[in-house]
Amino acid sequence: MGLAWIDENVSWTLAVLACATLGLAPFAPPHIVEKLGMLWRGELVRSIDWFDLALHGAPWVLLVLKAVSVLLRRQAG
């Protein structure tokens, strides 16, 4: 299971499209940039801010996991 599932079931197109839409929404400036700044400064205290970080950060996590999965598969094979 694990990374193999992501490699087999999540296409690059889906991962990149998710990052370009939900991951960067609302575009000026993206919530993910605001929330990461708040996290860095220690200002991420409200639950809605944590939810926003999780929501807008999930596509980026998915993209990174997809890349790690492909790299590990190439290394092993």
HTML snippet that shows the backbone in 3Dmol.js (N, CA, C, O; Angstrom):
<script src="https://3Dmol.org/build/3Dmol-min.js"></script>
<div id="view" style="width:600px;height:400px;position:relative"></div>
<script>
const pdb = `
ATOM      1  N   MET A   1       0.851  -1.179   0.000  1.00  0.00           N
ATOM      2  CA  MET A   1       0.000   0.000   0.000  1.00  0.00           C
ATOM      3  C   MET A   1       0.895   1.239   0.000  1.00  0.00           C
ATOM      4  O   MET A   1       1.855   1.277  -0.770  1.00  0.00           O
ATOM      5  N   GLY A   2       0.635   2.229   0.805  1.00  0.00           N
ATOM      6  CA  GLY A   2       1.480   3.393   0.980  1.00  0.00           C
ATOM      7  C   GLY A   2       1.760   4.167  -0.293  1.00  0.00           C
ATOM      8  O   GLY A   2       0.844   4.546  -1.023  1.00  0.00           O
ATOM      9  N   LEU A   3       3.033   4.395  -0.549  1.00  0.00           N
ATOM     10  CA  LEU A   3       3.436   5.186  -1.709  1.00  0.00           C
ATOM     11  C   LEU A   3       3.121   4.498  -3.024  1.00  0.00           C
ATOM     12  O   LEU A   3       2.894   5.169  -4.031  1.00  0.00           O
ATOM     13  N   ALA A   4       3.101   3.184  -3.035  1.00  0.00           N
ATOM     14  CA  ALA A   4       2.756   2.462  -4.263  1.00  0.00           C
ATOM     15  C   ALA A   4       1.333   2.800  -4.688  1.00  0.00           C
ATOM     16  O   ALA A   4       1.057   2.924  -5.881  1.00  0.00           O
ATOM     17  N   TRP A   5       0.434   2.949  -3.731  1.00  0.00           N
ATOM     18  CA  TRP A   5      -0.948   3.311  -4.044  1.00  0.00           C
ATOM     19  C   TRP A   5      -1.011   4.677  -4.726  1.00  0.00           C
ATOM     20  O   TRP A   5      -1.727   4.853  -5.712  1.00  0.00           O
ATOM     21  N   ILE A   6      -0.264   5.634  -4.200  1.00  0.00           N
ATOM     22  CA  ILE A   6      -0.240   6.976  -4.789  1.00  0.00           C
ATOM     23  C   ILE A   6       0.339   6.911  -6.199  1.00  0.00           C
ATOM     24  O   ILE A   6      -0.195   7.522  -7.124  1.00  0.00           O
ATOM     25  N   ASP A   7       1.422   6.176  -6.356  1.00  0.00           N
ATOM     26  CA  ASP A   7       2.064   6.070  -7.661  1.00  0.00           C
ATOM     27  C   ASP A   7       1.132   5.460  -8.700  1.00  0.00           C
ATOM     28  O   ASP A   7       1.132   5.879  -9.858  1.00  0.00           O
ATOM     29  N   GLU A   8       0.344   4.481  -8.297  1.00  0.00           N
ATOM     30  CA  GLU A   8      -0.537   3.789  -9.233  1.00  0.00           C
ATOM     31  C   GLU A   8      -1.848   4.523  -9.493  1.00  0.00           C
ATOM     32  O   GLU A   8      -2.389   4.432 -10.595  1.00  0.00           O
ATOM     33  N   ASN A   9      -2.370   5.247  -8.507  1.00  0.00           N
ATOM     34  CA  ASN A   9      -3.714   5.795  -8.609  1.00  0.00           C
ATOM     35  C   ASN A   9      -3.811   7.305  -8.766  1.00  0.00           C
ATOM     36  O   ASN A   9      -4.885   7.826  -9.067  1.00  0.00           O
ATOM     37  N   VAL A  10      -2.720   8.005  -8.570  1.00  0.00           N
ATOM     38  CA  VAL A  10      -2.741   9.461  -8.710  1.00  0.00           C
ATOM     39  C   VAL A  10      -1.852   9.833  -9.886  1.00  0.00           C
ATOM     40  O   VAL A  10      -0.646   9.586  -9.874  1.00  0.00           O
ATOM     41  N   SER A  11      -2.458  10.425 -10.887  1.00  0.00           N
ATOM     42  CA  SER A  11      -1.680  10.829 -12.062  1.00  0.00           C
ATOM     43  C   SER A  11      -0.963  12.151 -11.783  1.00  0.00           C
ATOM     44  O   SER A  11      -1.341  12.906 -10.886  1.00  0.00           O
ATOM     45  N   TRP A  12       0.068  12.406 -12.564  1.00  0.00           N
ATOM     46  CA  TRP A  12       0.774  13.678 -12.453  1.00  0.00           C
ATOM     47  C   TRP A  12      -0.167  14.827 -12.778  1.00  0.00           C
ATOM     48  O   TRP A  12      -0.108  15.886 -12.154  1.00  0.00           O
ATOM     49  N   THR A  13      -1.037  14.608 -13.762  1.00  0.00           N
ATOM     50  CA  THR A  13      -1.984  15.649 -14.162  1.00  0.00           C
ATOM     51  C   THR A  13      -2.875  16.037 -12.985  1.00  0.00           C
ATOM     52  O   THR A  13      -3.075  17.223 -12.722  1.00  0.00           O
ATOM     53  N   LEU A  14      -3.410  15.048 -12.279  1.00  0.00           N
ATOM     54  CA  LEU A  14      -4.267  15.320 -11.133  1.00  0.00           C
ATOM     55  C   LEU A  14      -3.507  16.056 -10.031  1.00  0.00           C
ATOM     56  O   LEU A  14      -4.014  17.026  -9.467  1.00  0.00           O
ATOM     57  N   ALA A  15      -2.315  15.605  -9.729  1.00  0.00           N
ATOM     58  CA  ALA A  15      -1.532  16.222  -8.662  1.00  0.00           C
ATOM     59  C   ALA A  15      -1.187  17.674  -8.992  1.00  0.00           C
ATOM     60  O   ALA A  15      -1.317  18.550  -8.137  1.00  0.00           O
ATOM     61  N   VAL A  16      -0.754  17.928 -10.207  1.00  0.00           N
ATOM     62  CA  VAL A  16      -0.391  19.294 -10.607  1.00  0.00           C
ATOM     63  C   VAL A  16      -1.631  20.181 -10.696  1.00  0.00           C
ATOM     64  O   VAL A  16      -1.595  21.338 -10.277  1.00  0.00           O
ATOM     65  N   LEU A  17      -2.722  19.650 -11.236  1.00  0.00           N
ATOM     66  CA  LEU A  17      -3.961  20.416 -11.338  1.00  0.00           C
ATOM     67  C   LEU A  17      -4.494  20.775  -9.951  1.00  0.00           C
ATOM     68  O   LEU A  17      -4.972  21.890  -9.742  1.00  0.00           O
ATOM     69  N   ALA A  18      -4.415  19.847  -9.010  1.00  0.00           N
ATOM     70  CA  ALA A  18      -4.851  20.126  -7.637  1.00  0.00           C
ATOM     71  C   ALA A  18      -4.005  21.233  -7.014  1.00  0.00           C
ATOM     72  O   ALA A  18      -4.533  22.098  -6.315  1.00  0.00           O
ATOM     73  N   CYS A  19      -2.703  21.211  -7.261  1.00  0.00           N
ATOM     74  CA  CYS A  19      -1.826  22.255  -6.728  1.00  0.00           C
ATOM     75  C   CYS A  19      -2.117  23.610  -7.371  1.00  0.00           C
ATOM     76  O   CYS A  19      -2.096  24.644  -6.703  1.00  0.00           O
ATOM     77  N   ALA A  20      -2.386  23.589  -8.671  1.00  0.00           N
ATOM     78  CA  ALA A  20      -2.630  24.838  -9.397  1.00  0.00           C
ATOM     79  C   ALA A  20      -3.975  25.465  -9.040  1.00  0.00           C
ATOM     80  O   ALA A  20      -4.148  26.676  -9.176  1.00  0.00           O
ATOM     81  N   THR A  21      -4.923  24.656  -8.588  1.00  0.00           N
ATOM     82  CA  THR A  21      -6.241  25.207  -8.257  1.00  0.00           C
ATOM     83  C   THR A  21      -6.393  25.344  -6.746  1.00  0.00           C
ATOM     84  O   THR A  21      -6.245  26.444  -6.212  1.00  0.00           O
ATOM     85  N   LEU A  22      -6.681  24.266  -6.061  1.00  0.00           N
ATOM     86  CA  LEU A  22      -6.910  24.317  -4.617  1.00  0.00           C
ATOM     87  C   LEU A  22      -5.645  24.721  -3.860  1.00  0.00           C
ATOM     88  O   LEU A  22      -5.722  25.444  -2.866  1.00  0.00           O
ATOM     89  N   GLY A  23      -4.506  24.268  -4.316  1.00  0.00           N
ATOM     90  CA  GLY A  23      -3.251  24.572  -3.622  1.00  0.00           C
ATOM     91  C   GLY A  23      -2.852  26.033  -3.679  1.00  0.00           C
ATOM     92  O   GLY A  23      -2.153  26.516  -2.789  1.00  0.00           O
ATOM     93  N   LEU A  24      -3.285  26.747  -4.715  1.00  0.00           N
ATOM     94  CA  LEU A  24      -2.927  28.156  -4.851  1.00  0.00           C
ATOM     95  C   LEU A  24      -4.104  29.117  -4.668  1.00  0.00           C
ATOM     96  O   LEU A  24      -3.918  30.333  -4.700  1.00  0.00           O
ATOM     97  N   ALA A  25      -5.315  28.582  -4.478  1.00  0.00           N
ATOM     98  CA  ALA A  25      -6.482  29.450  -4.304  1.00  0.00           C
ATOM     99  C   ALA A  25      -6.297  30.298  -3.060  1.00  0.00           C
ATOM    100  O   ALA A  25      -5.709  29.808  -2.096  1.00  0.00           O
ATOM    101  N   PRO A  26      -6.746  31.495  -3.021  1.00  0.00           N
ATOM    102  CA  PRO A  26      -7.444  32.314  -3.993  1.00  0.00           C
ATOM    103  C   PRO A  26      -6.542  33.141  -4.899  1.00  0.00           C
ATOM    104  O   PRO A  26      -7.002  34.148  -5.437  1.00  0.00           O
ATOM    105  N   PHE A  27      -5.321  32.779  -5.088  1.00  0.00           N
ATOM    106  CA  PHE A  27      -4.386  33.299  -6.085  1.00  0.00           C
ATOM    107  C   PHE A  27      -3.725  34.628  -5.750  1.00  0.00           C
ATOM    108  O   PHE A  27      -2.591  34.841  -6.181  1.00  0.00           O
ATOM    109  N   ALA A  28      -4.346  35.526  -5.020  1.00  0.00           N
ATOM    110  CA  ALA A  28      -3.687  36.807  -4.778  1.00  0.00           C
ATOM    111  C   ALA A  28      -3.904  37.279  -3.351  1.00  0.00           C
ATOM    112  O   ALA A  28      -4.919  37.933  -3.113  1.00  0.00           O
ATOM    113  N   PRO A  29      -3.078  37.019  -2.423  1.00  0.00           N
ATOM    114  CA  PRO A  29      -2.038  35.986  -2.374  1.00  0.00           C
ATOM    115  C   PRO A  29      -2.647  34.638  -2.000  1.00  0.00           C
ATOM    116  O   PRO A  29      -3.716  34.594  -1.391  1.00  0.00           O
ATOM    117  N   PRO A  30      -1.999  33.568  -2.346  1.00  0.00           N
ATOM    118  CA  PRO A  30      -2.536  32.233  -2.014  1.00  0.00           C
ATOM    119  C   PRO A  30      -2.638  32.024  -0.498  1.00  0.00           C
ATOM    120  O   PRO A  30      -1.766  32.454   0.258  1.00  0.00           O
ATOM    121  N   HIS A  31      -3.717  31.359  -0.066  1.00  0.00           N
ATOM    122  CA  HIS A  31      -3.891  31.071   1.359  1.00  0.00           C
ATOM    123  C   HIS A  31      -2.728  30.269   1.910  1.00  0.00           C
ATOM    124  O   HIS A  31      -2.333  30.472   3.058  1.00  0.00           O
ATOM    125  N   ILE A  32      -2.172  29.366   1.121  1.00  0.00           N
ATOM    126  CA  ILE A  32      -1.089  28.523   1.629  1.00  0.00           C
ATOM    127  C   ILE A  32       0.112  29.377   2.029  1.00  0.00           C
ATOM    128  O   ILE A  32       0.782  29.080   3.019  1.00  0.00           O
ATOM    129  N   VAL A  33       0.387  30.430   1.269  1.00  0.00           N
ATOM    130  CA  VAL A  33       1.502  31.330   1.590  1.00  0.00           C
ATOM    131  C   VAL A  33       1.197  32.091   2.875  1.00  0.00           C
ATOM    132  O   VAL A  33       2.058  32.219   3.746  1.00  0.00           O
ATOM    133  N   GLU A  34      -0.032  32.594   2.993  1.00  0.00           N
ATOM    134  CA  GLU A  34      -0.436  33.308   4.210  1.00  0.00           C
ATOM    135  C   GLU A  34      -0.350  32.402   5.431  1.00  0.00           C
ATOM    136  O   GLU A  34       0.188  32.795   6.466  1.00  0.00           O
ATOM    137  N   LYS A  35      -0.884  31.183   5.310  1.00  0.00           N
ATOM    138  CA  LYS A  35      -0.930  30.283   6.458  1.00  0.00           C
ATOM    139  C   LYS A  35       0.461  29.787   6.848  1.00  0.00           C
ATOM    140  O   LYS A  35       0.745  29.623   8.035  1.00  0.00           O
ATOM    141  N   LEU A  36       1.324  29.549   5.873  1.00  0.00           N
ATOM    142  CA  LEU A  36       2.697  29.164   6.201  1.00  0.00           C
ATOM    143  C   LEU A  36       3.427  30.303   6.896  1.00  0.00           C
ATOM    144  O   LEU A  36       4.222  30.068   7.806  1.00  0.00           O
ATOM    145  N   GLY A  37       3.162  31.536   6.474  1.00  0.00           N
ATOM    146  CA  GLY A  37       3.735  32.698   7.158  1.00  0.00           C
ATOM    147  C   GLY A  37       3.238  32.809   8.586  1.00  0.00           C
ATOM    148  O   GLY A  37       4.008  33.098   9.502  1.00  0.00           O
ATOM    149  N   MET A  38       1.937  32.576   8.773  1.00  0.00           N
ATOM    150  CA  MET A  38       1.382  32.597  10.123  1.00  0.00           C
ATOM    151  C   MET A  38       1.989  31.491  10.981  1.00  0.00           C
ATOM    152  O   MET A  38       2.290  31.708  12.155  1.00  0.00           O
ATOM    153  N   LEU A  39       2.169  30.313  10.401  1.00  0.00           N
ATOM    154  CA  LEU A  39       2.785  29.202  11.129  1.00  0.00           C
ATOM    155  C   LEU A  39       4.213  29.554  11.526  1.00  0.00           C
ATOM    156  O   LEU A  39       4.627  29.292  12.655  1.00  0.00           O
ATOM    157  N   TRP A  40       4.951  30.133  10.623  1.00  0.00           N
ATOM    158  CA  TRP A  40       6.345  30.506  10.869  1.00  0.00           C
ATOM    159  C   TRP A  40       6.456  31.533  12.003  1.00  0.00           C
ATOM    160  O   TRP A  40       7.370  31.480  12.825  1.00  0.00           O
ATOM    161  N   ARG A  41       5.487  32.478  12.020  1.00  0.00           N
ATOM    162  CA  ARG A  41       5.503  33.531  13.045  1.00  0.00           C
ATOM    163  C   ARG A  41       4.826  33.101  14.356  1.00  0.00           C
ATOM    164  O   ARG A  41       4.832  33.854  15.330  1.00  0.00           O
ATOM    165  N   GLY A  42       4.246  31.897  14.383  1.00  0.00           N
ATOM    166  CA  GLY A  42       3.572  31.420  15.585  1.00  0.00           C
ATOM    167  C   GLY A  42       2.188  32.022  15.768  1.00  0.00           C
ATOM    168  O   GLY A  42       1.676  32.050  16.887  1.00  0.00           O
ATOM    169  N   GLU A  43       1.578  32.499  14.704  1.00  0.00           N
ATOM    170  CA  GLU A  43       0.267  33.152  14.771  1.00  0.00           C
ATOM    171  C   GLU A  43      -0.876  32.235  14.338  1.00  0.00           C
ATOM    172  O   GLU A  43      -2.023  32.677  14.272  1.00  0.00           O
ATOM    173  N   LEU A  44      -0.592  31.003  14.051  1.00  0.00           N
ATOM    174  CA  LEU A  44      -1.612  30.066  13.568  1.00  0.00           C
ATOM    175  C   LEU A  44      -2.303  29.447  14.783  1.00  0.00           C
ATOM    176  O   LEU A  44      -1.926  28.367  15.236  1.00  0.00           O
ATOM    177  N   VAL A  45      -3.321  30.144  15.309  1.00  0.00           N
ATOM    178  CA  VAL A  45      -3.946  29.709  16.549  1.00  0.00           C
ATOM    179  C   VAL A  45      -5.414  29.323  16.382  1.00  0.00           C
ATOM    180  O   VAL A  45      -5.904  28.470  17.123  1.00  0.00           O
ATOM    181  N   ARG A  46      -6.115  29.914  15.451  1.00  0.00           N
ATOM    182  CA  ARG A  46      -7.536  29.602  15.277  1.00  0.00           C
ATOM    183  C   ARG A  46      -7.695  28.304  14.495  1.00  0.00           C
ATOM    184  O   ARG A  46      -6.880  27.986  13.629  1.00  0.00           O
ATOM    185  N   SER A  47      -8.741  27.564  14.807  1.00  0.00           N
ATOM    186  CA  SER A  47      -8.966  26.286  14.127  1.00  0.00           C
ATOM    187  C   SER A  47      -9.238  26.471  12.637  1.00  0.00           C
ATOM    188  O   SER A  47      -8.870  25.605  11.843  1.00  0.00           O
ATOM    189  N   ILE A  48      -9.868  27.567  12.235  1.00  0.00           N
ATOM    190  CA  ILE A  48     -10.120  27.805  10.809  1.00  0.00           C
ATOM    191  C   ILE A  48      -8.807  27.997  10.057  1.00  0.00           C
ATOM    192  O   ILE A  48      -8.700  27.616   8.892  1.00  0.00           O
ATOM    193  N   ASP A  49      -7.819  28.579  10.705  1.00  0.00           N
ATOM    194  CA  ASP A  49      -6.509  28.754  10.074  1.00  0.00           C
ATOM    195  C   ASP A  49      -5.815  27.408   9.880  1.00  0.00           C
ATOM    196  O   ASP A  49      -5.191  27.177   8.844  1.00  0.00           O
ATOM    197  N   TRP A  50      -5.919  26.518  10.867  1.00  0.00           N
ATOM    198  CA  TRP A  50      -5.351  25.173  10.737  1.00  0.00           C
ATOM    199  C   TRP A  50      -6.059  24.405   9.628  1.00  0.00           C
ATOM    200  O   TRP A  50      -5.424  23.694   8.849  1.00  0.00           O
ATOM    201  N   PHE A  51      -7.394  24.557   9.561  1.00  0.00           N
ATOM    202  CA  PHE A  51      -8.161  23.906   8.502  1.00  0.00           C
ATOM    203  C   PHE A  51      -7.724  24.420   7.139  1.00  0.00           C
ATOM    204  O   PHE A  51      -7.530  23.632   6.214  1.00  0.00           O
ATOM    205  N   ASP A  52      -7.566  25.735   7.004  1.00  0.00           N
ATOM    206  CA  ASP A  52      -7.101  26.316   5.736  1.00  0.00           C
ATOM    207  C   ASP A  52      -5.722  25.781   5.354  1.00  0.00           C
ATOM    208  O   ASP A  52      -5.478  25.460   4.191  1.00  0.00           O
ATOM    209  N   LEU A  53      -4.830  25.685   6.327  1.00  0.00           N
ATOM    210  CA  LEU A  53      -3.491  25.154   6.061  1.00  0.00           C
ATOM    211  C   LEU A  53      -3.578  23.718   5.562  1.00  0.00           C
ATOM    212  O   LEU A  53      -2.908  23.351   4.597  1.00  0.00           O
ATOM    213  N   ALA A  54      -4.405  22.903   6.220  1.00  0.00           N
ATOM    214  CA  ALA A  54      -4.561  21.503   5.805  1.00  0.00           C
ATOM    215  C   ALA A  54      -5.205  21.404   4.427  1.00  0.00           C
ATOM    216  O   ALA A  54      -4.767  20.616   3.589  1.00  0.00           O
ATOM    217  N   LEU A  55      -6.239  22.199   4.192  1.00  0.00           N
ATOM    218  CA  LEU A  55      -6.968  22.150   2.922  1.00  0.00           C
ATOM    219  C   LEU A  55      -6.095  22.582   1.746  1.00  0.00           C
ATOM    220  O   LEU A  55      -6.042  21.896   0.725  1.00  0.00           O
ATOM    221  N   HIS A  56      -5.426  23.694   1.886  1.00  0.00           N
ATOM    222  CA  HIS A  56      -4.612  24.215   0.787  1.00  0.00           C
ATOM    223  C   HIS A  56      -3.238  23.562   0.713  1.00  0.00           C
ATOM    224  O   HIS A  56      -2.559  23.659  -0.310  1.00  0.00           O
ATOM    225  N   GLY A  57      -2.824  22.898   1.787  1.00  0.00           N
ATOM    226  CA  GLY A  57      -1.541  22.202   1.783  1.00  0.00           C
ATOM    227  C   GLY A  57      -1.617  20.770   1.284  1.00  0.00           C
ATOM    228  O   GLY A  57      -0.612  20.215   0.841  1.00  0.00           O
ATOM    229  N   ALA A  58      -2.797  20.164   1.349  1.00  0.00           N
ATOM    230  CA  ALA A  58      -2.957  18.756   0.956  1.00  0.00           C
ATOM    231  C   ALA A  58      -2.511  18.471  -0.474  1.00  0.00           C
ATOM    232  O   ALA A  58      -1.834  17.467  -0.696  1.00  0.00           O
ATOM    233  N   PRO A  59      -2.861  19.316  -1.468  1.00  0.00           N
ATOM    234  CA  PRO A  59      -2.389  19.019  -2.821  1.00  0.00           C
ATOM    235  C   PRO A  59      -0.868  19.029  -2.934  1.00  0.00           C
ATOM    236  O   PRO A  59      -0.297  18.250  -3.698  1.00  0.00           O
ATOM    237  N   TRP A  60      -0.217  19.899  -2.184  1.00  0.00           N
ATOM    238  CA  TRP A  60       1.244  19.965  -2.227  1.00  0.00           C
ATOM    239  C   TRP A  60       1.863  18.731  -1.594  1.00  0.00           C
ATOM    240  O   TRP A  60       2.870  18.217  -2.081  1.00  0.00           O
ATOM    241  N   VAL A  61       1.267  18.256  -0.513  1.00  0.00           N
ATOM    242  CA  VAL A  61       1.736  17.012   0.121  1.00  0.00           C
ATOM    243  C   VAL A  61       1.574  15.854  -0.856  1.00  0.00           C
ATOM    244  O   VAL A  61       2.471  15.022  -0.994  1.00  0.00           O
ATOM    245  N   LEU A  62       0.425  15.802  -1.536  1.00  0.00           N
ATOM    246  CA  LEU A  62       0.172  14.754  -2.526  1.00  0.00           C
ATOM    247  C   LEU A  62       1.216  14.794  -3.644  1.00  0.00           C
ATOM    248  O   LEU A  62       1.727  13.754  -4.058  1.00  0.00           O
ATOM    249  N   LEU A  63       1.529  15.992  -4.129  1.00  0.00           N
ATOM    250  CA  LEU A  63       2.524  16.136  -5.197  1.00  0.00           C
ATOM    251  C   LEU A  63       3.902  15.663  -4.734  1.00  0.00           C
ATOM    252  O   LEU A  63       4.606  14.977  -5.475  1.00  0.00           O
ATOM    253  N   VAL A  64       4.281  16.023  -3.531  1.00  0.00           N
ATOM    254  CA  VAL A  64       5.584  15.600  -2.993  1.00  0.00           C
ATOM    255  C   VAL A  64       5.624  14.087  -2.816  1.00  0.00           C
ATOM    256  O   VAL A  64       6.623  13.450  -3.152  1.00  0.00           O
ATOM    257  N   LEU A  65       4.542  13.505  -2.288  1.00  0.00           N
ATOM    258  CA  LEU A  65       4.500  12.049  -2.129  1.00  0.00           C
ATOM    259  C   LEU A  65       4.559  11.336  -3.470  1.00  0.00           C
ATOM    260  O   LEU A  65       5.190  10.285  -3.585  1.00  0.00           O
ATOM    261  N   LYS A  66       3.911  11.893  -4.480  1.00  0.00           N
ATOM    262  CA  LYS A  66       3.961  11.309  -5.831  1.00  0.00           C
ATOM    263  C   LYS A  66       5.407  11.336  -6.347  1.00  0.00           C
ATOM    264  O   LYS A  66       5.887  10.342  -6.893  1.00  0.00           O
ATOM    265  N   ALA A  67       6.084  12.445  -6.181  1.00  0.00           N
ATOM    266  CA  ALA A  67       7.473  12.567  -6.642  1.00  0.00           C
ATOM    267  C   ALA A  67       8.387  11.607  -5.886  1.00  0.00           C
ATOM    268  O   ALA A  67       9.243  10.960  -6.491  1.00  0.00           O
ATOM    269  N   VAL A  68       8.215  11.511  -4.580  1.00  0.00           N
ATOM    270  CA  VAL A  68       9.032  10.586  -3.775  1.00  0.00           C
ATOM    271  C   VAL A  68       8.791   9.149  -4.216  1.00  0.00           C
ATOM    272  O   VAL A  68       9.733   8.364  -4.325  1.00  0.00           O
ATOM    273  N   SER A  69       7.547   8.806  -4.468  1.00  0.00           N
ATOM    274  CA  SER A  69       7.205   7.457  -4.905  1.00  0.00           C
ATOM    275  C   SER A  69       7.880   7.107  -6.222  1.00  0.00           C
ATOM    276  O   SER A  69       8.431   6.017  -6.376  1.00  0.00           O
ATOM    277  N   VAL A  70       7.833   8.029  -7.162  1.00  0.00           N
ATOM    278  CA  VAL A  70       8.454   7.787  -8.473  1.00  0.00           C
ATOM    279  C   VAL A  70       9.972   7.666  -8.321  1.00  0.00           C
ATOM    280  O   VAL A  70      10.586   6.788  -8.926  1.00  0.00           O
ATOM    281  N   LEU A  71      10.578   8.542  -7.518  1.00  0.00           N
ATOM    282  CA  LEU A  71      12.033   8.488  -7.327  1.00  0.00           C
ATOM    283  C   LEU A  71      12.462   7.185  -6.660  1.00  0.00           C
ATOM    284  O   LEU A  71      13.464   6.588  -7.053  1.00  0.00           O
ATOM    285  N   LEU A  72      11.721   6.748  -5.669  1.00  0.00           N
ATOM    286  CA  LEU A  72      12.052   5.497  -4.987  1.00  0.00           C
ATOM    287  C   LEU A  72      11.896   4.297  -5.923  1.00  0.00           C
ATOM    288  O   LEU A  72      12.693   3.359  -5.880  1.00  0.00           O
ATOM    289  N   ARG A  73      10.878   4.334  -6.758  1.00  0.00           N
ATOM    290  CA  ARG A  73      10.663   3.239  -7.709  1.00  0.00           C
ATOM    291  C   ARG A  73      11.808   3.191  -8.727  1.00  0.00           C
ATOM    292  O   ARG A  73      12.275   2.112  -9.091  1.00  0.00           O
ATOM    293  N   ARG A  74      12.252   4.355  -9.180  1.00  0.00           N
ATOM    294  CA  ARG A  74      13.352   4.400 -10.139  1.00  0.00           C
ATOM    295  C   ARG A  74      14.656   3.921  -9.513  1.00  0.00           C
ATOM    296  O   ARG A  74      15.447   3.235 -10.161  1.00  0.00           O
ATOM    297  N   GLN A  75      14.878   4.282  -8.252  1.00  0.00           N
ATOM    298  CA  GLN A  75      16.089   3.861  -7.546  1.00  0.00           C
ATOM    299  C   GLN A  75      16.118   2.343  -7.369  1.00  0.00           C
ATOM    300  O   GLN A  75      17.167   1.714  -7.513  1.00  0.00           O
ATOM    301  N   ALA A  76      14.974   1.768  -7.061  1.00  0.00           N
ATOM    302  CA  ALA A  76      14.894   0.330  -6.800  1.00  0.00           C
ATOM    303  C   ALA A  76      14.949  -0.476  -8.084  1.00  0.00           C
ATOM    304  O   ALA A  76      15.425  -1.611  -8.093  1.00  0.00           O
ATOM    305  N   GLY A  77      14.460   0.112  -9.169  1.00  0.00           N
ATOM    306  CA  GLY A  77      14.344  -0.666 -10.390  1.00  0.00           C
ATOM    307  C   GLY A  77      15.444  -0.467 -11.340  1.00  0.00           C
ATOM    308  O   GLY A  77      15.453  -1.074 -12.411  1.00  0.00           O
TER     309      GLY A  77
END
`;
const viewer = $3Dmol.createViewer("view");
viewer.addModel(pdb, "pdb");
viewer.setStyle({}, {cartoon: {color: "spectrum"}});
viewer.zoomTo();
viewer.render();
</script>
